[in-house]
Amino acid sequence: MTRRSDWPEYTPSPDPPPSSAPWGDGIVADIQDGDGPALSRAEAGPSPASPRRGGRGRGRAGDRAPEREAEPKDPVERARAICLRLLTGTPRTRRQLADALSKREVPEEAAEEVLARFEDVGLIDDAAFADAWVESRHHSRGLARRALARELRTKGVDSTVIDEAVGRLDSEQEEETARALVARKLRSTRGLDREKRLRRLAGMLARKGYSEGLALRVVRRALEEEGEDPELLEEHFPGV
């Protein structure tokens, strides 16, 4: 029997960001959150020069290409270049970009100037990011409001913006999604005993952020519709 104290805590999995930027196609690359921007070819420098044909050894230093092109010396220009690379292909929150600039040791004043400018022109829009994240992750992964809110918090989105974004999912829509998730999983649990089926189905919903009460209610209804005896189910779902 599943006890309420056994209810697992939701742990978000590292999934990709929404597939489309909320403000359009714009600028394009997928760099993992928190890892900082990848070095461009110019920053990383060219590959080591190959020996000349027929020559001996590496050749003279004067024959080699320059080791690297200089980065912009102006910290504002450097911050701008980093942000544009990170925004290429996928939206980012202001916090994500600020963390990347800090990791690259961009002065705080220069970083703030660039971030404020990007917000003014709409390249940074945390509200649009949150709306797109909720829409994408709920429909593609079936995540509940609790899980979505937690993911957005880890990306530095303001709590007021999060509440507004997840508030667009009402309780009826959330329950409908939970029913669909259980219906898809139900067939693969046939043949297991009742206790294992309950744990597997309810645990799947818990990992996606659904409350214990909602998960148990949805699972019980699905099992009853499949033909399980309601009286026997009462042993596993007391008061549900």
C-alpha positions as CSV (number, residue, x, y, z in Angstrom):
1,M,0.0,0.0,0.0
2,T,1.3,3.4,-0.9
3,R,1.6,5.7,2.1
4,R,1.5,9.5,1.7
5,S,4.9,9.7,3.5
6,D,6.4,7.5,0.6
7,W,5.5,10.1,-2.0
8,P,8.7,10.8,-4.0
9,E,10.0,14.3,-4.5
10,Y,10.0,15.6,-8.0
11,T,13.5,15.8,-9.5
12,P,13.7,17.7,-12.8
13,S,15.6,16.0,-15.6
14,P,17.9,17.9,-17.9
15,D,15.9,18.5,-20.9
16,P,16.3,20.9,-23.8
17,P,14.7,24.3,-23.8
18,P,11.6,25.1,-25.9
19,S,12.2,24.3,-29.5
20,S,11.2,27.8,-30.8
21,A,12.2,31.2,-29.5
22,P,9.2,33.2,-28.3
23,W,10.3,36.3,-30.3
24,G,11.0,34.6,-33.6
25,D,13.9,32.8,-35.3
26,G,16.5,35.5,-34.7
27,I,19.9,34.4,-33.8
28,V,20.9,30.5,-33.8
29,A,23.2,27.9,-31.4
30,D,22.5,25.5,-28.6
31,I,24.9,25.9,-25.7
32,Q,24.1,24.0,-22.5
33,D,22.9,26.1,-19.6
34,G,25.5,27.0,-17.1
35,D,28.4,25.8,-19.1
36,G,29.3,29.2,-20.6
37,P,29.6,29.9,-24.3
38,A,31.7,27.7,-26.4
39,L,34.8,29.4,-27.9
40,S,34.4,30.6,-31.4
41,R,37.0,29.6,-34.0
42,A,38.6,33.0,-33.7
43,E,38.8,32.7,-29.9
44,A,40.1,29.1,-29.9
45,G,42.7,29.9,-32.5
46,P,43.5,28.0,-35.7
47,S,44.7,24.4,-35.6
48,P,48.5,23.9,-35.6
49,A,50.1,24.7,-38.9
50,S,51.0,21.7,-41.0
51,P,54.6,21.3,-42.3
52,R,55.2,22.5,-45.8
53,R,55.5,19.8,-48.5
54,G,59.1,18.8,-48.9
55,G,60.1,20.9,-45.9
56,R,61.9,19.7,-42.8
57,G,60.1,19.9,-39.5
58,R,57.5,22.6,-38.7
59,G,58.9,25.4,-40.7
60,R,59.9,28.9,-39.5
61,A,57.8,30.9,-37.1
62,G,57.3,33.5,-39.7
63,D,55.5,31.0,-42.0
64,R,52.8,30.2,-39.4
65,A,49.4,31.8,-39.3
66,P,48.7,34.1,-36.4
67,E,47.9,32.0,-33.3
68,R,44.6,33.7,-32.6
69,E,42.5,36.8,-33.5
70,A,42.2,39.2,-30.6
71,E,38.9,39.3,-28.8
72,P,37.3,42.8,-28.5
73,K,39.1,44.7,-25.9
74,D,36.1,46.8,-25.0
75,P,34.3,44.8,-22.2
76,V,30.9,46.0,-23.5
77,E,31.6,44.7,-27.0
78,R,32.9,41.4,-25.5
79,A,29.7,41.1,-23.4
80,R,27.6,41.8,-26.4
81,A,29.4,39.1,-28.5
82,I,29.0,36.5,-25.7
83,C,25.3,37.2,-25.3
84,L,24.6,37.0,-29.0
85,R,26.3,33.7,-29.3
86,L,24.3,32.3,-26.4
87,L,21.0,33.6,-27.8
88,T,21.7,32.1,-31.2
89,G,18.9,29.6,-31.8
90,T,17.3,29.5,-28.3
91,P,16.0,32.1,-25.8
92,R,17.8,32.6,-22.5
93,T,16.7,34.3,-19.3
94,R,18.5,37.4,-18.0
95,R,20.0,35.3,-15.1
96,Q,21.4,32.7,-17.5
97,L,23.2,35.4,-19.5
98,A,24.4,37.2,-16.4
99,D,25.9,34.0,-15.1
100,A,27.6,33.3,-18.4
101,L,29.1,36.8,-18.4
102,S,30.3,36.5,-14.8
103,K,31.9,33.2,-15.6
104,R,33.8,34.8,-18.5
105,E,34.9,37.5,-16.1
106,V,33.1,40.4,-17.8
107,P,33.0,43.5,-15.6
108,E,29.7,43.8,-13.8
109,E,29.1,47.3,-15.2
110,A,29.6,46.3,-18.8
111,A,27.5,43.2,-18.3
112,E,24.6,45.3,-16.8
113,E,24.8,47.7,-19.7
114,V,24.5,45.0,-22.3
115,L,21.8,43.0,-20.5
116,A,19.7,46.2,-20.1
117,R,20.1,47.0,-23.7
118,F,19.1,43.5,-24.8
119,E,16.0,43.8,-22.6
120,D,15.1,47.1,-24.2
121,V,15.1,45.6,-27.7
122,G,13.4,42.4,-26.7
123,L,16.3,40.0,-27.1
124,I,15.9,39.2,-23.4
125,D,12.3,38.6,-22.3
126,D,11.8,36.5,-19.2
127,A,8.0,36.6,-19.4
128,A,8.0,35.3,-23.0
129,F,10.6,32.7,-22.1
130,A,8.5,31.4,-19.2
131,D,5.3,31.3,-21.3
132,A,7.1,29.3,-24.0
133,W,8.7,27.0,-21.5
134,V,5.4,26.1,-19.8
135,E,3.7,25.5,-23.1
136,S,6.5,23.3,-24.5
137,R,7.3,21.3,-21.4
138,H,3.7,20.7,-20.4
139,H,2.7,19.4,-23.9
140,S,5.9,17.6,-24.7
141,R,6.7,16.1,-21.3
142,G,3.4,16.3,-19.4
143,L,5.0,18.3,-16.6
144,A,2.6,19.7,-13.9
145,R,2.6,23.2,-12.6
146,R,4.8,22.4,-9.6
147,A,7.5,20.9,-11.8
148,L,7.4,23.7,-14.3
149,A,7.7,26.4,-11.6
150,R,10.7,24.6,-10.1
151,E,12.4,24.5,-13.5
152,L,11.8,28.2,-14.1
153,R,13.2,29.0,-10.7
154,T,16.5,27.3,-11.5
155,K,16.8,29.5,-14.6
156,G,16.4,32.6,-12.5
157,V,12.9,33.7,-13.6
158,D,11.2,36.0,-11.1
159,S,8.5,34.4,-8.9
160,T,5.8,36.8,-10.1
161,V,6.6,35.9,-13.8
162,I,6.6,32.2,-12.9
163,D,3.2,32.4,-11.2
164,E,1.7,34.2,-14.2
165,A,3.1,31.6,-16.7
166,V,2.1,28.5,-14.8
167,G,-1.2,30.0,-13.9
168,R,-2.2,29.6,-17.5
169,L,-2.5,25.9,-16.8
170,D,-5.7,25.4,-14.9
171,S,-6.5,22.4,-12.7
172,E,-8.8,20.8,-15.3
173,Q,-6.1,20.9,-18.0
174,E,-3.5,19.5,-15.6
175,E,-5.8,16.6,-14.6
176,E,-6.6,15.9,-18.3
177,T,-2.8,15.6,-19.0
178,A,-2.3,13.3,-16.0
179,R,-5.1,11.0,-17.3
180,A,-3.5,10.9,-20.7
181,L,-0.1,10.0,-19.2
182,V,-1.6,7.2,-17.2
183,A,-3.6,5.9,-20.2
184,R,-0.3,5.6,-22.2
185,K,1.5,3.9,-19.4
186,L,-1.3,1.5,-18.3
187,R,-0.8,-1.2,-20.9
188,S,2.9,-1.7,-20.0
189,T,1.9,-2.4,-16.4
190,R,-0.6,-5.2,-17.2
191,G,0.6,-8.5,-15.7
192,L,2.0,-6.8,-12.6
193,D,0.3,-7.2,-9.3
194,R,-1.9,-4.4,-8.1
195,E,0.6,-2.9,-5.7
196,K,3.3,-2.7,-8.3
197,R,1.0,-1.2,-10.9
198,L,-0.1,1.4,-8.4
199,R,3.5,2.3,-7.5
200,R,4.6,2.5,-11.1
201,L,1.7,4.6,-12.3
202,A,1.6,7.0,-9.3
203,G,5.4,7.3,-9.2
204,M,5.4,8.3,-12.8
205,L,3.0,11.2,-12.1
206,A,4.9,12.2,-8.9
207,R,8.2,12.5,-10.9
208,K,6.4,14.9,-13.3
209,G,5.3,17.1,-10.4
210,Y,1.7,16.0,-9.8
211,S,0.4,16.1,-6.3
212,E,-0.2,12.8,-4.4
213,G,-3.9,13.4,-4.2
214,L,-4.4,14.0,-7.9
215,A,-2.1,11.2,-8.9
216,L,-3.8,8.6,-6.8
217,R,-7.3,9.8,-7.9
218,V,-6.3,9.5,-11.6
219,V,-4.7,6.1,-11.2
220,R,-7.6,4.7,-9.3
221,R,-10.1,5.8,-11.9
222,A,-8.0,4.4,-14.7
223,L,-7.8,1.0,-12.9
224,E,-11.5,1.0,-12.3
225,E,-12.2,1.7,-15.9
226,E,-10.0,-1.2,-16.8
227,G,-12.2,-3.5,-14.7
228,E,-10.4,-3.6,-11.3
229,D,-12.7,-4.3,-8.4
230,P,-13.5,-1.0,-6.6
231,E,-13.6,-2.7,-3.2
232,L,-10.2,-4.2,-3.6
233,L,-8.8,-0.8,-4.8
234,E,-10.1,0.8,-1.7
235,E,-7.4,-1.0,0.3
236,H,-4.8,0.9,-1.8
237,F,-6.7,4.1,-2.1
238,P,-8.3,4.8,1.3
239,G,-10.3,8.0,1.1
240,V,-9.4,8.8,-2.5
